């Protein structure tokens, strides 16, 4: 993780309009599987710090492979033909669960399952956030260059402001992680703030009124 973590852009976090969206911190990527992300354990304390500070405003996504490769659509079918052991018919279902200690934060944190890289591939997710008044998304988890990237770019297109504590993001590739952090800073600075966990915690203090989950309704399956 060689990227400079110094925040390069001022940002503010209003509790009423901010959501912590944690991407795919699952056992599937933490344990000895073909998709293991070695950094995950390194960034877990930072992710946990943000989530435990604001559990009622945290949503955890889970990547859900199809039951079989033939159950996938389009190019995803070819993808899972390459990784048949990662379909749900072959996986230990426990691997799809969140890692500890994040799993203990649910509830009041909520879990949203997604069929593809972006969380916004879950039908209705953006609409639910808009109804709840969410304008800013603090995004953590992994991988920086796959599911986080896909979600960030779609969030930008949908008009959300994105805050990335880059020391709470993980990838299997140092180079890709660093290149994307640089890209976000250089090309998307009007919509993305690449910062640190410490800065997020400082600018987003705990609010005693955060008792019920921000996601009071589930997006469509």
N, C-alpha and C positions, 0 to 999 in steps of 0.2 A: 504494500500500500504506500507507494512513493509520492502520491499527490500532496501538494501543499494544502494543509487544512485551514489556512487562515481565511476567514470570511472576507470576501471582496465586495460585498454589496449589503447596504443597510436594509433591514427588513423588520417588520413588526408582526406580532402574533396576538390576535384578539381571540380570547377563549371561545366566544360565542360563534365565531366563524371559522375556527381551525379544527382540522381533523388530523390525527396521526394514523397514517396508513402504512402498515408493516407488511412487506411483501414476502410471502413464501418461506417463513422461518419454520420449516417442517423437518421432522426426523429424516424424511426422504433425502434431504440435502445435507444433513448433519452427520449421518452415519455412513458406514462403509457400503455405499451403493455406487453404481456407475455414474450417478449424478452428484456425488459428494462435492460440497464446496468447502475446501479446507479453511477458508477465512471465517466461516460462519461462527465458530466458537469464539473467535477473537472479537467480533463485533457484537456478540450477544450481550455483554454487560451494558454497552451503550444503548442498544435497542431496549433492553429491559428497563433502563433508567428512565427513558422517555415514556414507555408504556405504563410503568408503575406510577409515574407522576400523574398521568392522565388516562387511567384505564377506561373511564366512561366515554372518552373521546378517541379511543383507539379501535381500529378495525384491522384484524389480521386476515390476509388473504391466504388461501391454500390452493396450490396448483393441483388440479384433479385430472389425471390421465383418463383416457377412455377405457372401457372394460376390455376391449380388444382392439388391435390395429384396424381391423375391418370396420369397427364402429366409428372411426375417425373420418373426417371429411377432407377432400382435396389433398393438398400437400401434406397435411397432418397424417394421412394414411401412410404415405411413404416414410414419414418421420418415425412413426411407431412400428413400421415394418423393420426399421433399423434397430429399434429399442423394444422388442416384444416383451422383454423381461420387466419393463417399466410400466406395462399396462396393469389395470386394477385386477385383472384375472390372475396375474402372476405375482403381484406384490403382496407382502404382508400389510394388511390394512392399517396397522398401527403406524407404519412409516408415513402415512399421509397426515398424521396428527402434528400439532405444533410441538416444538421443542419445549422442554422445561427450562426455566420457570415461567415462560410466557403462557403456557396452557393454563396455569393457575389464575391468570388474570381474567379469564372468561367464565362467567360474566364478572363485572359489567362490560368488559371489552366484548366485541362481537367478532364472529368469523364469517367470511364470505368466500365461498368456493368459486373458482373460475376455471373455464375449460381451455384457456389459451394464455398467452404471455401477459397481456394487459389485464388489469383488474376490471377495466371498462368493457372487457369482453363478456362480463356478467351482465345480462340484460337488465336495464333499469337502474344500475348502480349510480350513474351520474344523476339521474332524475331524483333519486332518493337524497343524494347529497345536496342538490339544489333546494329541495323542499325543506331540508333542515338548516338552510342558510349557510352552508359551507362554501367558503371562498378560497381558503388556503389549505393546502395539503402538505404536512410534514411527512416525508416519505423515507422509510428505512427498509432494510432487508436485502434481498438478493434476487437474481444477480444483477449487478450494476449494468452490465452490457446485454442483458436479455430481458427479463421480466420488469425490472425497474425502468430500463430504457423505454420499453414499449408503453408502460403506464405513464411515465413522465411525458412522452410525446403526445399521447392521447389527452392527458390532462391539460396540456398547453392548448391543444386544438379546441378543447371544450371550455376554455376560458378560466381554468383554475390557476391560482398562483401556487408554485411548488417550492418548498424549502427542503433542501437535501443536506442533512448532517452527514458528510461523506465518511466520517469515521464510524458511522452506523450502517454502512453499505458494504456488501461483500461480493466477491467474484472469484472465479477460478483463474482469472487472468489479471495480473497486476497492470500490464500494459494497457489492456482495454479499459480497465477501471480508471486509470490515470488519464487516458485520452478522452474519455467521456466527461470526466470532471472538468477538464480543460475546455472541452467543447461547450458544456453548459455555461461556463463562465464567460467564454468569448462570444458565443453566438446567441445565447438565450438569456442573457442577464436581465432583460426586461421582464422575464416571466419566471426565472429560476434563480433562487439564491442558494449557492453552494457554500455551506458553512460547517460548523462543528456541533457536536452534541452539547458541549458546554454552553455555546451561544444560544442554542435552542432552549435549554433549560433556564437560562438567565432571562430570556425574552418571553418565555411562556411559563409564568409561575403557576403553582398549583392553586386551584380555585375551590374553596370549600363547597360551592354550590354544584360542583360536578358530581352528581350522584347517579343519575340514570343515563343509560347509553344514548349517545347521539344518534345511533342507527336504530330507531324505534320500529322501523319496518324493514323487512328483508326485500332486496331486489328480486326480480323474477328469476326463476331457475333457468 
